[in-house]
Amino acid sequence: MTARDGWWFFTCGNQILLIPQGHCIPHGQWNDLALNRDISEPCERFAVYQSEPCYRVELTECFDLGFGQWFELRETMSQLNAALFDLAGKAIQFALFLDTHRFCGRCSKPFERVHWELALQCEACGFRAYPRVSPSIIVLVRKGKQILLANHRRHQQDPPMFTTLAGFIEAGETAEQAVVREVYEESGIKVNNLNYFDSQPWAFPHSLMLGYFADYESGHIRLQKRELSAAHWFDVDNLPLLPPHGTIARRLIECAVDQIKQESDEL
């Protein structure tokens, strides 16, 4: 293992090992970590954080290493800063890519690692594969002083959490076309005046979220029941349980709420 200081991302499936101090990601030289077991899994440098290398170590089981605790990636959103959360997701996505691309999809021969970039190549037919990135949109729809929020079937809890609408971009489709289509398919609402907000890598399992604002144009709420349990127009002073901080959905909502309140103060 390397003798150089760095950040150590121990992952296992969709879990990552965190420590209760500092930036929560183990830091230092390999020998400083004082592991209580031998680790035979390979160590790979995959990124840089604060001018120091980041190494990922993918384990086959969530072993007790003598320090730290294993967390599902979603749970770490409140413990890691935004940059480290994205790096944790990157490490997990790299491991997923390597695990699910062992054989060439063209000729079925074993893949070989490409050492100068993150890729796999088939020596038999020359086909090269890269980590999958699935572009998707997420949109906050505004109607006057109200915003459209929905309870997704995957967010069943008590009380229910309401969030923005989202969906994957289809082949041959622009992000803006996807916004219009997804909002209409999921809610029956037509939108216009789209404005790009920001993006967020989202390692569940390999999405890239493109955030937008949109204005209500016409229509009444008509749920796509395969996706949504409920959807309502909410006044900004009477909001339901919202998605956690650190998500682009929460940032979209908070930005819209601040804008609406500022406009009301100026009247």
Secondary structure, DSSP 8 states (H G I E B T S, - for coil): ---S-EEEEEEETTEEEE-SSTTSS-EE-GGGG--SS---S-EEEEEEETTEEEEEEE-SS----SS-EEEEGGGGGGTS-HHHHHHHHHHHHHHHHHHH-SB-TTT--B-EEETTTTEEE-TTT--EE----EEEEEEEEEETTEEEEEEEGGG--SS-B-B-EEEE--TT--HHHHHHHHHHHHHS-EEEEEEEEEEEEETTTTEEEEEEEEEEEE------TTTEEEEEEEETTS--B---TTSHHHHHHHHHHHHHHHHHHH-
